[in-house]
């Protein structure tokens, strides 16, 4: 059972790298790039929609949402792009992790806006 989970996690990691590389490929249309970028950014982000400390619900995004997003993004990509990116992903996994500061910054800004809106709403209700 533990070996199956490790294999599943490795496969998921490889698929994320494939999507990361496909996002940069010129053969991919802009709307697929946008969806792919969102999936990769969310998967690599330490910030979740549902925090992990919430019992059961906290792991739904890790177990269901991320794999579902990966599956949909891979189905949207042309086969030739997937094949080329698979080769590049295997090389990239062996070397280092990609850093996407733009996607990370966008996620942080979104969470800051949500936090500020929440504070403003609570302050407004109290006064």
HUDADA-V591467 format. One record per backbone hydrogen bond with DSSP energy under -0.5 kcal/mol. CO is the residue of the C=O (numbers start at 0). NH is the residue of the N-H. E is the energy in kcal/mol with one decimal. If there is no record, write none. Layout:
CO_NH_E / CO_NH_E
//
This chain:
0_4_-1.9 / 1_5_-2.1 / 2_6_-2.3 / 3_7_-2.4 / 4_8_-2.5 / 5_9_-2.3 / 6_10_-2.4 / 7_11_-2.4 / 8_12_-2.4 / 9_13_-2.4 / 10_14_-2.4 / 11_15_-2.1 / 12_16_-2.0 / 13_17_-2.2 / 14_18_-2.3 / 15_19_-2.5 / 16_20_-2.3 / 17_21_-2.4 / 18_22_-2.1 / 19_23_-0.7 / 20_23_-0.7 / 21_24_-1.1 / 24_27_-1.1 / 28_32_-2.3 / 29_33_-2.4 / 30_34_-2.0 / 31_35_-2.8 / 32_36_-2.9 / 33_37_-2.0 / 34_38_-2.2 / 35_39_-2.6 / 36_40_-2.7 / 37_41_-2.4 / 38_42_-2.3 / 39_43_-2.5 / 40_44_-1.3 / 45_47_-0.5 / 48_50_-0.6 / 50_53_-1.6 / 52_54_-0.6 / 53_57_-2.2 / 54_56_-3.2 / 55_58_-1.3 / 56_59_-1.3 / 56_60_-0.6 / 58_62_-2.2 / 59_63_-3.2 / 59_64_-1.4 / 60_65_-2.8 / 63_67_-2.1 / 64_68_-2.5 / 65_69_-2.5 / 66_70_-2.5 / 67_71_-2.5 / 68_72_-2.4 / 69_73_-2.6 / 70_74_-1.9 / 71_75_-1.4 / 72_76_-1.1 / 77_81_-1.9 / 78_82_-2.6 / 79_83_-2.2 / 80_84_-2.8 / 81_85_-2.0 / 82_86_-1.4 / 83_87_-1.8 / 84_88_-2.7 / 85_89_-2.0 / 86_90_-1.4 / 87_91_-2.5 / 88_92_-2.9 / 89_93_-1.2 / 90_94_-1.1 / 91_95_-1.6 / 97_99_-0.5 / 98_100_-0.7 / 99_103_-1.9 / 100_104_-2.4 / 101_105_-2.4 / 102_106_-2.1 / 103_107_-2.1 / 104_108_-2.6 / 105_109_-2.5 / 106_110_-2.3 / 107_111_-2.3 / 108_112_-2.6 / 109_113_-2.3 / 110_114_-2.4 / 111_115_-2.8 / 112_116_-2.6 / 113_117_-2.4 / 114_118_-2.5 / 115_119_-2.6 / 116_120_-2.5 / 117_121_-2.5 / 118_122_-2.7 / 119_123_-2.5 / 120_124_-2.1 / 121_125_-1.8 / 122_126_-1.1
//
